[in-house]
Amino acid sequence: MKYLCVIFLLFSVCIATAQTQKHSPKDQLRSLNWDVIASVKFELTDKNELLPLFTETIRRFENREFDLTGYLIPIKSGQKQQKFLLATLPINQCYFCGQNGIPVMIMIEMANEVPYSEKPIHVQGILKLEEKDASYKPPITIKNAKLIY
């Protein structure tokens, strides 16, 4: 009976390990527009606020059309999303476990709802920058976005 329990435990661990998706560096999206987004640095103030430091590179695109391909990260449950985060890594990758680091993410506000997808999506809208505490809201938003096919 003891051996049966040990075999069952090992079998369970093997199945759980097989179902866990491995990190794949090729899943991370890279583009010149993501490089523009990644140019933003952050400063921690004496008031414990995390303020964005926008470079001239990203300021050139402020209030202009900007397109980006990324992975949809929902902030509310549902099959259709209108406001969500867009990231360089898919949601099934563990952002905080130290494997791939924390990806660049921005807020997307769509003109119309889009269906949730685990595949990358391409959006285009107006790039907005906010110099507020990034601990509570992403400082970069693409507003009035449309899905590009």
N, CA and C atoms as an extended XYZ file, in Angstrom:
447
Properties=species:S:1:pos:R:3:atomname:S:1:resname:S:1:resid:I:1 pbc="F F F"
N         0.829       -1.197        0.000 N   MET     1
C         0.000        0.000        0.000 CA  MET     1
C         0.869        1.254        0.000 C   MET     1
N         1.966        1.190        0.761 N   LYS     2
C         2.879        2.318        0.844 CA  LYS     2
C         3.476        2.622       -0.524 C   LYS     2
N         3.868        1.558       -1.235 N   TYR     3
C         4.461        1.733       -2.557 CA  TYR     3
C         3.452        2.275       -3.556 C   TYR     3
N         2.230        1.862       -3.423 N   LEU     4
C         1.170        2.347       -4.299 CA  LEU     4
C         0.972        3.849       -4.123 C   LEU     4
N         1.015        4.328       -2.879 N   CYS     5
C         0.888        5.768       -2.606 CA  CYS     5
C         2.062        6.540       -3.202 C   CYS     5
N         3.275        6.012       -3.068 N   VAL     6
C         4.468        6.674       -3.611 CA  VAL     6
C         4.385        6.728       -5.130 C   VAL     6
N         3.982        5.647       -5.762 N   ILE     7
C         3.849        5.621       -7.226 CA  ILE     7
C         2.782        6.605       -7.675 C   ILE     7
N         1.658        6.656       -6.977 N   PHE     8
C         0.602        7.610       -7.319 CA  PHE     8
C         1.098        9.050       -7.185 C   PHE     8
N         1.849        9.330       -6.139 N   LEU     9
C         2.393       10.672       -5.929 CA  LEU     9
C         3.364       11.041       -7.045 C   LEU     9
N         4.267       10.162       -7.399 N   LEU    10
C         5.215       10.416       -8.487 CA  LEU    10
C         4.490       10.606       -9.815 C   LEU    10
N         3.486        9.789      -10.055 N   PHE    11
C         2.696        9.906      -11.273 CA  PHE    11
C         2.009       11.277      -11.345 C   PHE    11
N         1.447       11.726      -10.242 N   SER    12
C         0.775       13.026      -10.182 CA  SER    12
C         1.750       14.163      -10.447 C   SER    12
N         2.931       14.082       -9.851 N   VAL    13
C         3.945       15.120      -10.047 CA  VAL    13
C         4.381       15.165      -11.512 C   VAL    13
N         4.567       14.007      -12.133 N   CYS    14
C         4.961       13.943      -13.542 CA  CYS    14
C         3.897       14.568      -14.448 C   CYS    14
N         2.644       14.292      -14.179 N   ILE    15
C         1.558       14.859      -14.986 CA  ILE    15
C         1.512       16.375      -14.810 C   ILE    15
N         1.618       16.845      -13.585 N   ALA    16
C         1.579       18.288      -13.321 CA  ALA    16
C         2.746       18.987      -14.001 C   ALA    16
N         3.921       18.391      -13.964 N   THR    17
C         5.099       18.973      -14.597 CA  THR    17
C         4.935       19.005      -16.113 C   THR    17
N         4.377       17.974      -16.680 N   ALA    18
C         4.184       17.910      -18.135 CA  ALA    18
C         3.187       18.958      -18.612 C   ALA    18
N         2.210       19.299      -17.773 N   GLN    19
C         1.194       20.264      -18.173 CA  GLN    19
C         1.657       21.699      -18.011 C   GLN    19
N         2.698       21.929      -17.238 N   THR    20
C         3.197       23.281      -17.031 CA  THR    20
C         3.931       23.726      -18.283 C   THR    20
N         3.554       24.873      -18.826 N   GLN    21
C         4.212       25.367      -20.025 CA  GLN    21
C         5.547       25.978      -19.663 C   GLN    21
N         6.533       25.673      -20.465 N   LYS    22
C         7.868       26.205      -20.246 CA  LYS    22
C         7.954       27.609      -20.824 C   LYS    22
N         8.860       28.376      -20.272 N   HIS    23
C         9.106       29.714      -20.802 CA  HIS    23
C         9.838       29.599      -22.120 C   HIS    23
N         9.411       30.351      -23.077 N   SER    24
C        10.054       30.338      -24.375 CA  SER    24
C        10.417       31.756      -24.764 C   SER    24
N        11.702       32.061      -24.875 N   PRO    25
C        12.111       33.413      -25.252 CA  PRO    25
C        11.545       33.853      -26.599 C   PRO    25
N        11.239       32.902      -27.486 N   LYS    26
C        10.705       33.277      -28.792 CA  LYS    26
C         9.268       33.804      -28.703 C   LYS    26
N         8.593       33.597      -27.561 N   ASP    27
C         7.243       34.139      -27.376 CA  ASP    27
C         7.252       35.653      -27.189 C   ASP    27
N         8.373       36.199      -26.737 N   GLN    28
C         8.432       37.640      -26.478 CA  GLN    28
C         8.449       38.404      -27.799 C   GLN    28
N         7.522       39.352      -27.918 N   LEU    29
C         7.418       40.160      -29.129 CA  LEU    29
C         8.410       41.319      -29.070 C   LEU    29
N         9.000       41.585      -30.192 N   ARG    30
C         9.941       42.704      -30.295 CA  ARG    30
C         9.605       43.499      -31.561 C   ARG    30
N         9.684       44.818      -31.446 N   SER    31
C         9.465       45.688      -32.601 CA  SER    31
C        10.025       47.064      -32.263 C   SER    31
N        10.145       47.894      -33.263 N   LEU    32
C        10.626       49.255      -33.028 CA  LEU    32
C         9.656       50.030      -32.140 C   LEU    32
N         8.341       49.795      -32.314 N   ASN    33
C         7.366       50.497      -31.478 CA  ASN    33
C         7.438       50.043      -30.023 C   ASN    33
N         7.716       48.748      -29.780 N   TRP    34
C         7.910       48.309      -28.395 CA  TRP    34
C         9.193       48.917      -27.821 C   TRP    34
N        10.195       49.141      -28.647 N   ASP    35
C        11.420       49.809      -28.179 CA  ASP    35
C        11.124       51.247      -27.753 C   ASP    35
N        10.231       51.901      -28.490 N   VAL    36
C         9.817       53.269      -28.122 CA  VAL    36
C         9.142       53.244      -26.752 C   VAL    36
N         8.225       52.298      -26.555 N   ILE    37
C         7.531       52.169      -25.267 CA  ILE    37
C         8.532       51.858      -24.153 C   ILE    37
N         9.482       50.984      -24.434 N   ALA    38
C        10.470       50.575      -23.420 CA  ALA    38
C        11.467       51.671      -23.080 C   ALA    38
N        11.464       52.759      -23.840 N   SER    39
C        12.392       53.862      -23.542 CA  SER    39
C        11.989       54.628      -22.285 C   SER    39
N        10.761       54.420      -21.799 N   VAL    40
C        10.287       55.087      -20.586 CA  VAL    40
C        10.987       54.483      -19.373 C   VAL    40
N        11.519       55.328      -18.537 N   LYS    41
C        12.149       54.899      -17.283 CA  LYS    41
C        11.271       55.392      -16.133 C   LYS    41
N        11.540       54.906      -14.932 N   PHE    42
C        10.727       55.272      -13.770 CA  PHE    42
C        11.616       55.740      -12.629 C   PHE    42
N        11.069       56.674      -11.853 N   GLU    43
C        11.781       57.235      -10.713 CA  GLU    43
C        10.900       57.106       -9.469 C   GLU    43
N        11.477       56.592       -8.391 N   LEU    44
C        10.758       56.483       -7.124 CA  LEU    44
C        11.011       57.758       -6.324 C   LEU    44
N         9.941       58.487       -5.999 N   THR    45
C        10.078       59.762       -5.296 CA  THR    45
C        10.130       59.550       -3.789 C   THR    45
N        10.382       60.633       -3.069 N   ASP    46
C        10.388       60.597       -1.605 CA  ASP    46
C         9.013       60.253       -1.043 C   ASP    46
N         7.958       60.547       -1.807 N   LYS    47
C         6.584       60.239       -1.381 CA  LYS    47
C         6.188       58.812       -1.760 C   LYS    47
N         7.151       58.014       -2.202 N   ASN    48
C         6.936       56.627       -2.594 CA  ASN    48
C         6.032       56.508       -3.827 C   ASN    48
N         6.126       57.488       -4.719 N   GLU    49
C         5.398       57.460       -5.987 CA  GLU    49
C         6.354       57.000       -7.078 C   GLU    49
N         5.837       56.231       -7.997 N   LEU    50
C         6.624       55.743       -9.118 CA  LEU    50
C         6.260       56.587      -10.343 C   LEU    50
N         7.088       57.587      -10.634 N   LEU    51
C         6.773       58.519      -11.719 CA  LEU    51
C         7.506       58.135      -13.003 C   LEU    51
N         6.799       58.199      -14.149 N   PRO    52
C         7.439       57.885      -15.424 CA  PRO    52
C         8.333       59.038      -15.876 C   PRO    52
N         9.444       58.683      -16.496 N   LEU    53
C        10.342       59.664      -17.106 CA  LEU    53
C        10.289       59.420      -18.611 C   LEU    53
N         9.518       60.256      -19.312 N   PHE    54
C         9.330       60.074      -20.745 CA  PHE    54
C        10.505       60.675      -21.515 C   PHE    54
N        11.040       59.883      -22.411 N   THR    55
C        12.152       60.351      -23.241 CA  THR    55
C        11.606       61.123      -24.441 C   THR    55
N        12.499       61.823      -25.114 N   GLU    56
C        12.109       62.546      -26.325 CA  GLU    56
C        11.617       61.567      -27.395 C   GLU    56
N        12.160       60.363      -27.369 N   THR    57
C        11.767       59.329      -28.330 CA  THR    57
C        10.272       59.064      -28.272 C   THR    57
N         9.727       58.877      -27.082 N   ILE    58
C         8.294       58.574      -26.970 CA  ILE    58
C         7.440       59.838      -27.074 C   ILE    58
N         7.962       60.962      -26.631 N   ARG    59
C         7.179       62.215      -26.700 CA  ARG    59
C         6.851       62.594      -28.145 C   ARG    59
N         7.678       62.176      -29.102 N   ARG    60
C         7.409       62.463      -30.520 CA  ARG    60
C         6.118       61.804      -30.998 C   ARG    60
N         5.713       60.727      -30.331 N   PHE    61
C         4.521       59.988      -30.747 CA  PHE    61
C         3.275       60.360      -29.955 C   PHE    61
N         3.416       61.200      -28.938 N   GLU    62
C         2.273       61.562      -28.091 CA  GLU    62
C         1.188       62.249      -28.913 C   GLU    62
N        -0.066       61.852      -28.675 N   ASN    63
C        -1.250       62.386      -29.351 CA  ASN    63
C        -1.245       62.121      -30.855 C   ASN    63
N        -0.564       61.065      -31.261 N   ARG    64
C        -0.524       60.670      -32.676 CA  ARG    64
C        -0.932       59.213      -32.806 C   ARG    64
N        -1.250       58.824      -34.042 N   GLU    65
C        -1.560       57.420      -34.325 CA  GLU    65
C        -0.343       56.567      -33.999 C   GLU    65
N        -0.593       55.447      -33.343 N   PHE    66
C         0.487       54.543      -32.946 CA  PHE    66
C        -0.061       53.131      -33.037 C   PHE    66
N         0.693       52.225      -33.653 N   ASP    67
C         0.217       50.847      -33.725 CA  ASP    67
C         1.192       49.925      -33.018 C   ASP    67
N         0.638       48.831      -32.505 N   LEU    68
C         1.420       47.917      -31.685 CA  LEU    68
C         0.817       46.526      -31.770 C   LEU    68
N         1.679       45.529      -31.811 N   THR    69
C         1.250       44.140      -31.765 CA  THR    69
C         1.684       43.563      -30.435 C   THR    69
N         0.762       42.929      -29.723 N   GLY    70
C         1.093       42.375      -28.419 CA  GLY    70
C         0.053       41.371      -27.958 C   GLY    70
N         0.261       40.890      -26.750 N   TYR    71
C        -0.643       39.915      -26.148 CA  TYR    71
C        -1.644       40.625      -25.253 C   TYR    71
N        -2.915       40.269      -25.405 N   LEU    72
C        -3.998       40.849      -24.616 CA  LEU    72
C        -3.952       40.266      -23.203 C   LEU    72
N        -3.852       41.159      -22.212 N   ILE    73
C        -3.886       40.771      -20.800 CA  ILE    73
C        -5.145       41.395      -20.201 C   ILE    73
N        -6.198       40.603      -19.968 N   PRO    74
C        -7.457       41.181      -19.472 CA  PRO    74
C        -7.326       41.726      -18.051 C   PRO    74
N        -8.071       42.782      -17.781 N   ILE    75
C        -8.120       43.313      -16.417 CA  ILE    75
C        -9.488       43.051      -15.797 C   ILE    75
N       -10.429       42.560      -16.608 N   LYS    76
C       -11.747       42.133      -16.137 CA  LYS    76
C       -12.072       40.819      -16.832 C   LYS    76
N       -12.899       40.013      -16.191 N   SER    77
C       -13.261       38.736      -16.804 CA  SER    77
C       -14.247       38.969      -17.948 C   SER    77
N       -14.281       38.036      -18.857 N   GLY    78
C       -15.209       38.110      -19.973 CA  GLY    78
C       -14.552       37.717      -21.278 C   GLY    78
N       -15.363       37.240      -22.207 N   GLN    79
C       -14.853       36.831      -23.511 CA  GLN    79
C       -14.564       38.020      -24.415 C   GLN    79
N       -15.231       39.145      -24.159 N   LYS    80
C       -14.987       40.352      -24.955 CA  LYS    80
C       -14.353       41.403      -24.061 C   LYS    80
N       -13.386       42.089      -24.613 N   GLN    81
C       -12.622       43.082      -23.847 CA  GLN    81
C       -12.635       44.422      -24.577 C   GLN    81
N       -12.773       45.506      -23.803 N   GLN    82
C       -12.702       46.842      -24.385 CA  GLN    82
C       -11.545       47.636      -23.778 C   GLN    82
N       -11.203       47.334      -22.529 N   LYS    83
C       -10.091       47.993      -21.851 CA  LYS    83
C        -9.229       46.883      -21.254 C   LYS    83
N        -7.958       46.844      -21.641 N   PHE    84
C        -7.071       45.768      -21.219 CA  PHE    84
C        -5.619       46.214      -21.326 C   PHE    84
N        -4.724       45.375      -20.848 N   LEU    85
C        -3.295       45.637      -20.991 CA  LEU    85
C        -2.785       44.894      -22.218 C   LEU    85
N        -1.794       45.472      -22.858 N   LEU    86
C        -1.114       44.826      -23.969 CA  LEU    86
C         0.322       44.618      -23.531 C   LEU    86
N         0.838       43.395      -23.714 N   ALA    87
C         2.167       43.056      -23.221 CA  ALA    87
C         3.007       42.398      -24.306 C   ALA    87
N         4.304       42.337      -24.044 N   THR    88
C         5.228       41.694      -24.968 CA  THR    88
C         5.301       40.195      -24.756 C   THR    88
N         4.740       39.707      -23.656 N   LEU    89
C         4.721       38.275      -23.349 CA  LEU    89
C         3.288       37.799      -23.167 C   LEU    89
N         2.992       36.538      -23.516 N   PRO    90
C         1.632       36.019      -23.321 CA  PRO    90
C         1.304       35.843      -21.844 C   PRO    90
N         0.028       35.782      -21.547 N   ILE    91
C        -0.443       35.696      -20.159 CA  ILE    91
C        -0.008       34.396      -19.486 C   ILE    91
N         0.233       33.339      -20.249 N   ASN    92
C         0.607       32.065      -19.638 CA  ASN    92
C         2.059       32.032      -19.170 C   ASN    92
N         2.807       33.084      -19.456 N   GLN    93
C         4.178       33.167      -18.968 CA  GLN    93
C         4.131       33.831      -17.591 C   GLN    93
N         4.912       33.333      -16.676 N   CYS    94
C         4.916       33.858      -15.309 CA  CYS    94
C         5.777       35.116      -15.251 C   CYS    94
N         5.146       36.273      -15.114 N   TYR    95
C         5.868       37.540      -15.136 CA  TYR    95
C         6.736       37.753      -13.898 C   TYR    95
N         6.325       37.231      -12.778 N   PHE    96
C         6.970       37.606      -11.530 CA  PHE    96
C         7.848       36.521      -10.924 C   PHE    96
N         8.077       35.423      -11.663 N   CYS    97
C         8.864       34.334      -11.086 CA  CYS    97
C        10.347       34.456      -11.397 C   CYS    97
N        10.738       35.470      -12.142 N   GLY    98
C        12.158       35.673      -12.410 CA  GLY    98
C        12.649       35.007      -13.672 C   GLY    98
N        11.800       34.274      -14.368 N   GLN    99
C        12.225       33.601      -15.594 CA  GLN    99
C        12.395       34.598      -16.745 C   GLN    99
N        11.369       35.360      -17.012 N   ASN   100
C        11.406       36.282      -18.143 CA  ASN   100
C        11.347       37.743      -17.706 C   ASN   100
N        11.274       37.994      -16.435 N   GLY   101
C        11.181       39.377      -15.970 CA  GLY   101
C         9.783       39.926      -16.167 C   GLY   101
N         9.580       41.147      -15.766 N   ILE   102
C         8.283       41.806      -15.920 CA  ILE   102
C         8.250       42.448      -17.295 C   ILE   102
N         7.274       42.100      -18.125 N   PRO   103
C         7.252       42.641      -19.485 CA  PRO   103
C         6.755       44.079      -19.503 C   PRO   103
N         7.053       44.754      -20.587 N   VAL   104
C         6.507       46.078      -20.823 CA  VAL   104
C         5.018       45.898      -21.077 C   VAL   104
N         4.183       46.701      -20.403 N   MET   105
C         2.734       46.635      -20.607 CA  MET   105
C         2.176       48.045      -20.712 C   MET   105
N         1.187       48.209      -21.574 N   ILE   106
C         0.501       49.489      -21.681 CA  ILE   106
C        -1.007       49.236      -21.671 C   ILE   106
N        -1.758       50.277      -21.365 N   MET   107
C        -3.222       50.197      -21.339 CA  MET   107
C        -3.755       50.424      -22.754 C   MET   107
N        -4.734       49.636      -23.125 N   ILE   108
C        -5.411       49.800      -24.411 CA  ILE   108
C        -6.876       50.067      -24.132 C   ILE   108
N        -7.420       51.111      -24.724 N   GLU   109
C        -8.843       51.416      -24.636 CA  GLU   109
C        -9.395       51.365      -26.058 C   GLU   109
N       -10.120       50.299      -26.349 N   MET   110
C       -10.646       50.066      -27.694 CA  MET   110
C       -11.897       50.902      -27.955 C   MET   110
N       -12.104       51.236      -29.222 N   ALA   111
C       -13.331       51.914      -29.622 CA  ALA   111
C       -14.507       50.941      -29.494 C   ALA   111
N       -14.267       49.657      -29.782 N   ASN   112
C       -15.284       48.600      -29.686 CA  ASN   112
C       -14.674       47.390      -28.992 C   ASN   112
N       -15.521       46.552      -28.414 N   GLU   113
C       -15.034       45.342      -27.760 CA  GLU   113
C       -14.383       44.406      -28.771 C   GLU   113
N       -13.380       43.671      -28.299 N   VAL   114
C       -12.726       42.657      -29.128 CA  VAL   114
C       -12.766       41.333      -28.375 C   VAL   114
N       -12.810       40.220      -29.101 N   PRO   115
C       -12.807       38.921      -28.416 CA  PRO   115
C       -11.433       38.640      -27.814 C   PRO   115
N       -11.422       37.979      -26.657 N   TYR   116
C       -10.170       37.584      -26.026 CA  TYR   116
C        -9.431       36.598      -26.934 C   TYR   116
N        -8.123       36.731      -26.994 N   SER   117
C        -7.305       35.829      -27.795 CA  SER   117
C        -5.987       35.593      -27.084 C   SER   117
N        -5.483       34.369      -27.161 N   GLU   118
C        -4.167       34.062      -26.611 CA  GLU   118
C        -3.072       34.341      -27.623 C   GLU   118
N        -3.463       34.628      -28.856 N   LYS   119
C        -2.505       34.957      -29.908 CA  LYS   119
C        -2.291       36.470      -29.920 C   LYS   119
N        -1.161       36.924      -30.451 N   PRO   120
C        -0.922       38.373      -30.515 CA  PRO   120
C        -1.997       39.082      -31.344 C   PRO   120
N        -2.330       40.287      -30.920 N   ILE   121
C        -3.268       41.118      -31.671 CA  ILE   121
C        -2.544       42.403      -32.072 C   ILE   121
N        -3.029       43.032      -33.131 N   HIS   122
C        -2.444       44.272      -33.646 CA  HIS   122
C        -3.482       45.375      -33.488 C   HIS   122
N        -3.139       46.418      -32.740 N   VAL   123
C        -4.059       47.527      -32.504 CA  VAL   123
C        -3.435       48.847      -32.967 C   VAL   123
N        -4.303       49.803      -33.272 N   GLN   124
C        -3.855       51.135      -33.666 CA  GLN   124
C        -4.800       52.160      -33.059 C   GLN   124
N        -4.220       53.206      -32.468 N   GLY   125
C        -5.011       54.264      -31.857 CA  GLY   125
C        -4.117       55.445      -31.515 C   GLY   125
N        -4.598       56.310      -30.646 N   ILE   126
C        -3.879       57.531      -30.275 CA  ILE   126
C        -3.075       57.275      -29.005 C   ILE   126
N        -1.770       57.536      -29.057 N   LEU   127
C        -0.879       57.328      -27.914 CA  LEU   127
C        -0.998       58.492      -26.932 C   LEU   127
N        -1.302       58.177      -25.683 N   LYS   128
C        -1.431       59.181      -24.620 CA  LYS   128
C        -0.435       58.866      -23.506 C   LYS   128
N         0.171       59.909      -22.957 N   LEU   129
C         1.129       59.778      -21.860 CA  LEU   129
C         0.599       60.528      -20.643 C   LEU   129
N         0.706       59.909      -19.469 N   GLU   130
C         0.276       60.554      -18.229 CA  GLU   130
C         1.405       60.528      -17.222 C   GLU   130
N         1.717       61.673      -16.664 N   GLU   131
C         2.797       61.767      -15.687 CA  GLU   131
C         2.235       61.655      -14.273 C   GLU   131
N         1.587       60.528      -14.010 N   LYS   132
C         1.016       60.243      -12.691 CA  LYS   132
C         1.683       59.008      -12.128 C   LYS   132
N         1.409       58.722      -10.869 N   ASP   133
C         1.994       57.570      -10.188 CA  ASP   133
C         1.651       56.279      -10.942 C   ASP   133
N         2.687       55.617      -11.454 N   ALA   134
C         2.499       54.398      -12.246 CA  ALA   134
C         2.154       53.189      -11.387 C   ALA   134
N         2.153       53.335      -10.079 N   SER   135
C         1.778       52.229       -9.196 CA  SER   135
C         0.293       51.910       -9.288 C   SER   135
N        -0.495       52.883       -9.754 N   TYR   136
C        -1.948       52.723       -9.781 CA  TYR   136
C        -2.527       52.601      -11.185 C   TYR   136
N        -1.820       53.124      -12.188 N   LYS   137
C        -2.335       53.098      -13.550 CA  LYS   137
C        -1.154       53.183      -14.520 C   LYS   137
N        -1.174       52.378      -15.589 N   PRO   138
C        -0.086       52.475      -16.562 CA  PRO   138
C         0.000       53.890      -17.143 C   PRO   138
N         1.186       54.446      -17.250 N   PRO   139
C         1.331       55.825      -17.724 CA  PRO   139
C         1.189       55.969      -19.235 C   PRO   139
N         1.164       54.860      -19.959 N   ILE   140
C         1.051       54.895      -21.416 CA  ILE   140
C        -0.247       54.200      -21.815 C   ILE   140
N        -1.048       54.896      -22.628 N   THR   141
C        -2.328       54.356      -23.077 CA  THR   141
C        -2.473       54.580      -24.574 C   THR   141
N        -3.042       53.612      -25.244 N   ILE   142
C        -3.487       53.820      -26.624 CA  ILE   142
C        -5.003       53.897      -26.550 C   ILE   142
N        -5.537       55.072      -26.889 N   LYS   143
C        -6.975       55.314      -26.770 CA  LYS   143
C        -7.661       55.237      -28.132 C   LYS   143
N        -8.962       54.965      -28.071 N   ASN   144
C        -9.791       54.869      -29.270 CA  ASN   144
C        -9.174       53.917      -30.279 C   ASN   144
N        -8.652       52.803      -29.780 N   ALA   145
C        -7.934       51.853      -30.620 CA  ALA   145
C        -8.869       50.996      -31.454 C   ALA   145
N        -8.324       50.564      -32.563 N   LYS   146
C        -9.043       49.652      -33.454 CA  LYS   146
C        -8.162       48.455      -33.715 C   LYS   146
N        -8.811       47.305      -33.904 N   LEU   147
C        -8.107       46.076      -34.207 CA  LEU   147
C        -7.695       46.113      -35.672 C   LEU   147
N        -6.422       45.853      -35.950 N   ILE   148
C        -5.901       45.824      -37.319 CA  ILE   148
C        -5.719       44.363      -37.705 C   ILE   148
N        -6.235       43.981      -38.845 N   TYR   149
C        -6.136       42.585      -39.285 CA  TYR   149
C        -5.015       42.415      -40.267 C   TYR   149
